[in-house]
């Protein structure tokens, strides 16, 4: 069930969000929701990467190029 949530923002950030909202023709709440979703996705990716990195390094996969070569 959705529950309302309040977030306090500095005035300058609120104004920037409102400007972006107007230029993108999107509600501020959509911009905030999308930003939080991106942050959570990035956070989860970084956590997963941190767990997997030792296994990748043990296989000699040290760079993105190493991974791409291994996938071919």
N, CA, C and O atoms as CSV, one atom per row, in Angstrom:
chain,resi,resn,atom,element,x,y,z
A,1,UNK,N,N,0.833,-1.184,0.000
A,1,UNK,CA,C,0.000,0.000,0.000
A,1,UNK,C,C,0.879,1.249,0.000
A,1,UNK,O,O,1.847,1.332,0.755
A,2,UNK,N,N,0.540,2.208,-0.843
A,2,UNK,CA,C,1.309,3.447,-0.928
A,2,UNK,C,C,0.996,4.341,0.260
A,2,UNK,O,O,-0.159,4.531,0.639
A,3,UNK,N,N,2.056,4.880,0.829
A,3,UNK,CA,C,1.910,5.858,1.908
A,3,UNK,C,C,2.601,7.128,1.478
A,3,UNK,O,O,3.693,7.072,0.912
A,4,UNK,N,N,1.998,8.263,1.731
A,4,UNK,CA,C,2.655,9.529,1.371
A,4,UNK,C,C,3.966,9.691,2.135
A,4,UNK,O,O,4.102,9.239,3.272
A,5,UNK,N,N,4.912,10.335,1.494
A,5,UNK,CA,C,6.199,10.580,2.119
A,5,UNK,C,C,6.575,12.030,1.854
A,5,UNK,O,O,6.434,12.523,0.734
A,6,UNK,N,N,7.041,12.689,2.859
A,6,UNK,CA,C,7.495,14.070,2.706
A,6,UNK,C,C,9.011,14.101,2.691
A,6,UNK,O,O,9.676,13.359,3.414
A,7,UNK,N,N,9.532,14.966,1.860
A,7,UNK,CA,C,10.978,15.143,1.780
A,7,UNK,C,C,11.253,16.642,1.789
A,7,UNK,O,O,10.644,17.401,1.035
A,8,UNK,N,N,12.157,17.048,2.629
A,8,UNK,CA,C,12.547,18.460,2.673
A,8,UNK,C,C,13.713,18.674,1.722
A,8,UNK,O,O,14.698,17.936,1.746
A,9,UNK,N,N,13.586,19.684,0.894
A,9,UNK,CA,C,14.631,20.006,-0.075
A,9,UNK,C,C,15.072,21.447,0.112
A,9,UNK,O,O,14.268,22.308,0.466
A,10,UNK,N,N,16.340,21.705,-0.125
A,10,UNK,CA,C,16.788,23.091,-0.114
A,10,UNK,C,C,16.049,23.867,-1.221
A,10,UNK,O,O,15.686,23.307,-2.255
A,11,UNK,N,N,15.845,25.119,-0.984
A,11,UNK,CA,C,15.084,25.957,-1.923
A,11,UNK,C,C,15.663,25.928,-3.333
A,11,UNK,O,O,14.917,25.864,-4.309
A,12,UNK,N,N,16.995,25.975,-3.446
A,12,UNK,CA,C,17.615,25.984,-4.777
A,12,UNK,C,C,17.349,24.680,-5.532
A,12,UNK,O,O,17.138,24.701,-6.745
A,13,UNK,N,N,17.358,23.559,-4.832
A,13,UNK,CA,C,17.081,22.280,-5.476
A,13,UNK,C,C,15.612,22.183,-5.891
A,13,UNK,O,O,15.301,21.674,-6.968
A,14,UNK,N,N,14.725,22.663,-5.049
A,14,UNK,CA,C,13.305,22.664,-5.378
A,14,UNK,C,C,13.046,23.485,-6.643
A,14,UNK,O,O,12.283,23.072,-7.517
A,15,UNK,N,N,13.685,24.642,-6.730
A,15,UNK,CA,C,13.514,25.502,-7.913
A,15,UNK,C,C,14.043,24.809,-9.163
A,15,UNK,O,O,13.418,24.865,-10.222
A,16,UNK,N,N,15.188,24.160,-9.038
A,16,UNK,CA,C,15.735,23.430,-10.197
A,16,UNK,C,C,14.793,22.315,-10.642
A,16,UNK,O,O,14.573,22.122,-11.838
A,17,UNK,N,N,14.241,21.586,-9.679
A,17,UNK,CA,C,13.287,20.531,-10.023
A,17,UNK,C,C,12.062,21.099,-10.727
A,17,UNK,O,O,11.555,20.505,-11.678
A,18,UNK,N,N,11.594,22.235,-10.264
A,18,UNK,CA,C,10.431,22.863,-10.902
A,18,UNK,C,C,10.759,23.325,-12.319
A,18,UNK,O,O,9.919,23.220,-13.213
A,19,UNK,N,N,11.966,23.834,-12.530
A,19,UNK,CA,C,12.392,24.244,-13.877
A,19,UNK,C,C,12.471,23.031,-14.804
A,19,UNK,O,O,11.997,23.080,-15.939
A,20,UNK,N,N,13.060,21.964,-14.323
A,20,UNK,CA,C,13.157,20.736,-15.126
A,20,UNK,C,C,11.768,20.197,-15.401
A,20,UNK,O,O,11.474,19.773,-16.519
A,21,UNK,N,N,10.928,20.210,-14.411
A,21,UNK,CA,C,9.555,19.741,-14.553
A,21,UNK,C,C,8.843,20.495,-15.682
A,21,UNK,O,O,8.174,19.891,-16.521
A,22,UNK,N,N,8.998,21.803,-15.688
A,22,UNK,CA,C,8.355,22.610,-16.725
A,22,UNK,C,C,8.945,22.322,-18.106
A,22,UNK,O,O,8.205,22.179,-19.079
A,23,UNK,N,N,10.267,22.239,-18.192
A,23,UNK,CA,C,10.899,22.024,-19.496
A,23,UNK,C,C,10.656,20.615,-20.041
A,23,UNK,O,O,10.594,20.421,-21.255
A,24,UNK,N,N,10.519,19.640,-19.150
A,24,UNK,CA,C,10.290,18.256,-19.572
A,24,UNK,C,C,8.795,17.898,-19.625
A,24,UNK,O,O,8.419,16.814,-20.070
A,25,UNK,N,N,7.967,18.820,-19.169
A,25,UNK,CA,C,6.521,18.599,-19.104
A,25,UNK,C,C,6.184,17.338,-18.306
A,25,UNK,O,O,5.366,16.513,-18.715
A,26,UNK,N,N,6.845,17.221,-17.152
A,26,UNK,CA,C,6.624,16.103,-16.234
A,26,UNK,C,C,6.367,16.658,-14.839
A,26,UNK,O,O,6.944,17.677,-14.460
A,27,UNK,N,N,5.516,16.003,-14.086
A,27,UNK,CA,C,5.327,16.448,-12.705
A,27,UNK,C,C,6.605,16.257,-11.881
A,27,UNK,O,O,7.372,15.324,-12.118
A,28,UNK,N,N,6.819,17.134,-10.928
A,28,UNK,CA,C,7.984,17.046,-10.058
A,28,UNK,C,C,8.025,15.682,-9.381
A,28,UNK,O,O,9.099,15.097,-9.241
A,29,UNK,N,N,6.882,15.172,-8.963
A,29,UNK,CA,C,6.856,13.869,-8.282
A,29,UNK,C,C,7.395,12.760,-9.186
A,29,UNK,O,O,8.056,11.839,-8.707
A,30,UNK,N,N,7.114,12.843,-10.495
A,30,UNK,CA,C,7.659,11.842,-11.423
A,30,UNK,C,C,9.178,11.950,-11.517
A,30,UNK,O,O,9.880,10.940,-11.556
A,31,UNK,N,N,9.675,13.182,-11.552
A,31,UNK,CA,C,11.131,13.377,-11.605
A,31,UNK,C,C,11.798,12.821,-10.356
A,31,UNK,O,O,12.837,12.165,-10.438
A,32,UNK,N,N,11.205,13.083,-9.216
A,32,UNK,CA,C,11.774,12.595,-7.957
A,32,UNK,C,C,11.722,11.072,-7.912
A,32,UNK,O,O,12.696,10.427,-7.526
A,33,UNK,N,N,10.587,10.496,-8.306
A,33,UNK,CA,C,10.437,9.042,-8.315
A,33,UNK,C,C,11.472,8.398,-9.228
A,33,UNK,O,O,12.106,7.411,-8.855
A,34,UNK,N,N,11.644,8.960,-10.432
A,34,UNK,CA,C,12.623,8.419,-11.383
A,34,UNK,C,C,14.045,8.546,-10.837
A,34,UNK,O,O,14.855,7.632,-10.993
A,35,UNK,N,N,14.344,9.666,-10.205
A,35,UNK,CA,C,15.680,9.874,-9.637
A,35,UNK,C,C,15.972,8.871,-8.534
A,35,UNK,O,O,17.073,8.325,-8.458
A,36,UNK,N,N,14.996,8.633,-7.689
A,36,UNK,CA,C,15.186,7.663,-6.603
A,36,UNK,C,C,15.356,6.264,-7.174
A,36,UNK,O,O,16.194,5.496,-6.701
A,37,UNK,N,N,14.559,5.925,-8.198
A,37,UNK,CA,C,14.678,4.605,-8.813
A,37,UNK,C,C,16.065,4.403,-9.416
A,37,UNK,O,O,16.656,3.332,-9.276
A,38,UNK,N,N,16.580,5.425,-10.081
A,38,UNK,CA,C,17.932,5.334,-10.655
A,38,UNK,C,C,18.979,5.168,-9.556
A,38,UNK,O,O,19.908,4.371,-9.691
A,39,UNK,N,N,18.827,5.915,-8.480
A,39,UNK,CA,C,19.772,5.813,-7.372
A,39,UNK,C,C,19.751,4.407,-6.773
A,39,UNK,O,O,20.803,3.824,-6.511
A,40,UNK,N,N,18.565,3.873,-6.563
A,40,UNK,CA,C,18.436,2.530,-5.982
A,40,UNK,C,C,19.042,1.490,-6.929
A,40,UNK,O,O,19.734,0.575,-6.483
A,41,UNK,N,N,18.786,1.626,-8.224
A,41,UNK,CA,C,19.360,0.690,-9.194
A,41,UNK,C,C,20.877,0.744,-9.187
A,41,UNK,O,O,21.539,-0.293,-9.212
A,42,UNK,N,N,21.426,1.939,-9.153
A,42,UNK,CA,C,22.878,2.094,-9.113
A,42,UNK,C,C,23.449,1.528,-7.819
A,42,UNK,O,O,24.491,0.872,-7.833
A,43,UNK,N,N,22.778,1.776,-6.715
A,43,UNK,CA,C,23.201,1.237,-5.423
A,43,UNK,C,C,23.233,-0.289,-5.464
A,43,UNK,O,O,24.199,-0.902,-5.008
A,44,UNK,N,N,22.187,-0.902,-6.006
A,44,UNK,CA,C,22.120,-2.363,-6.076
A,44,UNK,C,C,23.211,-2.913,-6.988
A,44,UNK,O,O,23.829,-3.932,-6.682
A,45,UNK,N,N,23.447,-2.228,-8.118
A,45,UNK,CA,C,24.498,-2.651,-9.034
A,45,UNK,C,C,25.860,-2.617,-8.346
A,45,UNK,O,O,26.640,-3.563,-8.448
A,46,UNK,N,N,26.136,-1.522,-7.647
A,46,UNK,CA,C,27.433,-1.400,-6.974
A,46,UNK,C,C,27.614,-2.462,-5.900
A,46,UNK,O,O,28.708,-3.003,-5.743
A,47,UNK,N,N,26.551,-2.767,-5.157
A,47,UNK,CA,C,26.621,-3.821,-4.141
A,47,UNK,C,C,26.902,-5.171,-4.779
A,47,UNK,O,O,27.741,-5.930,-4.294
A,48,UNK,N,N,26.201,-5.472,-5.864
A,48,UNK,CA,C,26.408,-6.738,-6.562
A,48,UNK,C,C,27.820,-6.808,-7.135
A,48,UNK,O,O,28.486,-7.839,-7.038
A,49,UNK,N,N,28.272,-5.710,-7.731
A,49,UNK,CA,C,29.620,-5.672,-8.300
A,49,UNK,C,C,30.666,-5.936,-7.223
A,49,UNK,O,O,31.632,-6.663,-7.456
A,50,UNK,N,N,30.478,-5.352,-6.055
A,50,UNK,CA,C,31.419,-5.539,-4.948
A,50,UNK,C,C,31.484,-7.002,-4.523
A,50,UNK,O,O,32.554,-7.499,-4.170
A,51,UNK,N,N,30.341,-7.696,-4.555
A,51,UNK,CA,C,30.313,-9.113,-4.188
A,51,UNK,C,C,30.983,-9.988,-5.244
A,51,UNK,O,O,31.665,-10.958,-4.915
A,52,UNK,N,N,30.784,-9.640,-6.507
A,52,UNK,CA,C,31.239,-10.474,-7.623
A,52,UNK,C,C,32.697,-10.200,-7.994
A,52,UNK,O,O,33.370,-11.068,-8.550
A,53,UNK,N,N,33.178,-9.017,-7.693
A,53,UNK,CA,C,34.523,-8.621,-8.114
A,53,UNK,C,C,35.624,-9.612,-7.737
A,53,UNK,O,O,36.465,-9.911,-8.585
A,54,UNK,N,N,35.663,-10.131,-6.520
A,54,UNK,CA,C,36.733,-11.093,-6.198
A,54,UNK,C,C,36.705,-12.344,-7.089
A,54,UNK,O,O,37.756,-12.873,-7.450
A,55,UNK,N,N,35.509,-12.811,-7.437
A,55,UNK,CA,C,35.395,-13.991,-8.306
A,55,UNK,C,C,35.864,-13.671,-9.719
A,55,UNK,O,O,36.520,-14.490,-10.362
A,56,UNK,N,N,35.525,-12.476,-10.202
A,56,UNK,CA,C,35.953,-12.061,-11.533
A,56,UNK,C,C,37.473,-11.917,-11.593
A,56,UNK,O,O,38.115,-12.362,-12.544
A,57,UNK,N,N,38.029,-11.293,-10.571
A,57,UNK,CA,C,39.480,-11.113,-10.544
A,57,UNK,C,C,40.195,-12.452,-10.494
A,57,UNK,O,O,41.262,-12.599,-11.090
A,58,UNK,N,N,39.636,-13.426,-9.800
A,58,UNK,CA,C,40.235,-14.761,-9.738
A,58,UNK,C,C,40.248,-15.429,-11.108
A,58,UNK,O,O,41.082,-16.294,-11.377
A,59,UNK,N,N,39.324,-15.028,-11.967
A,59,UNK,CA,C,39.261,-15.560,-13.330
A,59,UNK,C,C,40.065,-14.706,-14.313
A,59,UNK,O,O,40.072,-14.986,-15.512
A,60,UNK,N,N,40.735,-13.678,-13.819
A,60,UNK,CA,C,41.536,-12.811,-14.684
A,60,UNK,C,C,40.729,-11.728,-15.367
A,60,UNK,O,O,41.208,-11.106,-16.315
A,61,UNK,N,N,39.515,-11.490,-14.904
A,61,UNK,CA,C,38.662,-10.460,-15.500
A,61,UNK,C,C,38.837,-9.179,-14.691
A,61,UNK,O,O,38.196,-8.980,-13.659
A,62,UNK,N,N,39.723,-8.316,-15.187
A,62,UNK,CA,C,40.071,-7.112,-14.439
A,62,UNK,C,C,39.470,-5.837,-15.022
A,62,UNK,O,O,39.303,-4.845,-14.314
A,63,UNK,N,N,39.148,-5.867,-16.310
A,63,UNK,CA,C,38.609,-4.678,-16.970
A,63,UNK,C,C,37.335,-5.047,-17.724
A,63,UNK,O,O,37.012,-6.223,-17.896
A,64,UNK,N,N,36.618,-4.013,-18.170
A,64,UNK,CA,C,35.427,-4.254,-18.996
A,64,UNK,C,C,35.808,-4.988,-20.280
A,64,UNK,O,O,35.065,-5.842,-20.762
A,65,UNK,N,N,36.969,-4.648,-20.822
A,65,UNK,CA,C,37.432,-5.301,-22.047
A,65,UNK,C,C,37.650,-6.797,-21.811
A,65,UNK,O,O,37.339,-7.613,-22.679
A,66,UNK,N,N,38.181,-7.156,-20.645
A,66,UNK,CA,C,38.368,-8.576,-20.304
A,66,UNK,C,C,37.033,-9.302,-20.286
A,66,UNK,O,O,36.919,-10.424,-20.778
A,67,UNK,N,N,36.036,-8.661,-19.721
A,67,UNK,CA,C,34.704,-9.267,-19.654
A,67,UNK,C,C,34.132,-9.435,-21.049
A,67,UNK,O,O,33.586,-10.491,-21.367
A,68,UNK,N,N,34.246,-8.414,-21.887
A,68,UNK,CA,C,33.722,-8.498,-23.250
A,68,UNK,C,C,34.407,-9.591,-24.051
A,68,UNK,O,O,33.750,-10.306,-24.807
A,69,UNK,N,N,35.709,-9.728,-23.896
A,69,UNK,CA,C,36.442,-10.810,-24.571
A,69,UNK,C,C,35.965,-12.166,-24.106
A,69,UNK,O,O,35.815,-13.082,-24.914
A,70,UNK,N,N,35.725,-12.307,-22.824
A,70,UNK,CA,C,35.270,-13.591,-22.273
A,70,UNK,C,C,33.871,-13.936,-22.758
A,70,UNK,O,O,33.532,-15.115,-22.863
A,71,UNK,N,N,33.060,-12.946,-23.053
A,71,UNK,CA,C,31.694,-13.188,-23.507
A,71,UNK,C,C,31.619,-13.574,-24.982
A,71,UNK,O,O,30.611,-14.126,-25.422
A,72,UNK,N,N,32.653,-13.297,-25.739
A,72,UNK,CA,C,32.648,-13.610,-27.189
A,72,UNK,C,C,32.806,-15.079,-27.439
A,72,UNK,O,O,32.822,-15.511,-28.591
